[in-house]
Amino acid sequence: MSDFFDRASELETEFREQALARHFQSLHSSGYSHCEDCGDPIPAARRAAMPSSTRCVICQQLAER
């Protein structure tokens, strides 16, 4: 049973590292000005309200479902 939990922990770490790598790669290539999912520009009002947002409103709503 402990092997199962060890493997789950390894996968979680791997997925987290991949997500961080994708995040920083996209940050350097496009900044926060474009949605990471659809590539459309993130409206200036959304960037001003939430500077750390990486998705447009529609894609964020879909991701939260």
Buried (B, 14 or more C-beta within 10 A) or exposed (E): EEEEEEEEEEEEEEEEEEEEEEEEEBEEEBEBEBBBBEEEEBEEEBBEEBEEBBBBBEBBEEEEE
